[in-house]
Amino acid sequence: MAIQTRIRYGIGVLLKHTLNPLTRKIAHSSFGPFSVIQHVGWRSGKHYETPIIAAHLDKDFVIELTYGPEVDWYKNVLAAEGCTLIWHGKSYVIDKLEPLDAKTGRDAFPLPAQLILFLLQRRHFVKMRVATVRT
């Protein structure tokens, strides 16, 4: 395994067991920048919660795929053709995902976040269409 791959894997494990539990807790509240994607593993059938940062766009949402489109949670959501997004304490049933170009994706976020996303050269964005809202 290449050194870069091992470092990336190590960071992923560290985040999974330290930062992710904290961000999930914050996302279930009605404040803070974090959201949670609730999804089911397409092979295991196991339920998962993955913290993300989402921007509200009209009645839908835009997310930035920090680790690219090859991450397991995103593959699970695509396979299931939907998920539930917890944003500011409310649940949104998502029934469609549409890839967005980098500029359109960045523009959905507030100005400070746009600048950070640009400087970090983020390029994987997805629009999540809301089917229903649960409170």
N, C-alpha and C positions, 0 to 999 in steps of 0.2 A: 504494500500500500504506500503510495507516494506521501511525502511529508505534508503537503498541502491538504490532501484528503484526510489524513489523520488529524490534523489541526481542526479542519472544518467539522469532522465527526465529533471531536472532543468538545468543541464549542457547542454543538447541537445537544450533546448529552448534558452539559453543564446548564444550558438554558432550560432544557426539559425539566430538570429536577430543582431548579432554583427560581429563575425569573418567571417561567410560565405559570406555576401555581399562584404567584402573587398577582400577575396580570389577569389571570382568569377571575380571581376574587374581585379585583377592581372592576372588571368588565361587567360583572353581574350587578354592580351598583348603577346608580343613575348619573355618575360623574366620571370624569377621566377620559383619556384618549383611546382606551382599549375597547375592543369588541371581542366576542367569542364566536367561532364557527362550531356548531354542533353537527357532527356527521357520524356515519357508520362505516366501519371498515368493510370494504367490498369483499374481502376474503374471509375475515374473521367474524364479521357481524357484530363486532364490539363497538360500543358507543364511545366517541371521543369528543373532547373540547379543545380547540386550538385557538390561542389568543392571536389577534391580529389588530391592525389599525385600519379603520374604515372611514370613508368620507361620505356624508349624505349628499346625494345628487338628485334633486327633485323628489320623487318617491322611492328611488332606488339607491344603491350604494356602489362605491368604487373602492376596491382594495388594491394594495400593491403587494405582489408576490415577492417578498423579500429574498427568498431562496430559490426563486424561479418556478416554472410550471411543473417541474418534475418531483415536487414534494408529495409525500403520501397523502396528506389531508386533502390536497387539491385534486389528486387522482380519485380519491374516495368520493368527493363531491361531484365530480364529473360523471363517475360511474353510476352514482345514485340519481343523477339529474336533479340535484338540489340539496339543500341543507337548511338549517335554522341559524340565523344570525342574531345574537344578543347584542343590542346597541343601546346604551344609556338605560339599561334595565328593562327594555322591551324586547320581545321576541318577534322576529320577522321571518316568515317562511320564504325561502328563496327557491324559485323554480326555473331560473335560466341564468346562465353565465355567458358573458360575451367578452372576448378579448378586446382590449382597447390599445390604441397606439400610446406611446409614452407621453406625448404632449397633452392629449385629451385626459389621460389618467392623472397626470400631475395637476392639471388645471382644476380638477374636482376637489383638491385639498386646499386648506387655507394657505395664504401666502407664505408664512414661515415654513410650513411643511413642503410647499412647492419648491422652495429654494433648496432645502435639504435633499429632497428627492432628486433634484437636478444635479446638485454637487456630487451626490453619491452615484450618479449615472444609472438610476433605477429605470428599467424599461419594461417590466412585466406588470401590466395592470389589467384588472378584470372588472367589468360592470356586473353587479348582481341584481337581477330583477326581483322585486318583491311581489309575491303572490298574495299573501295575507299578513296582517299584523295581529299578534296576540299580546295582551297586556298581563 
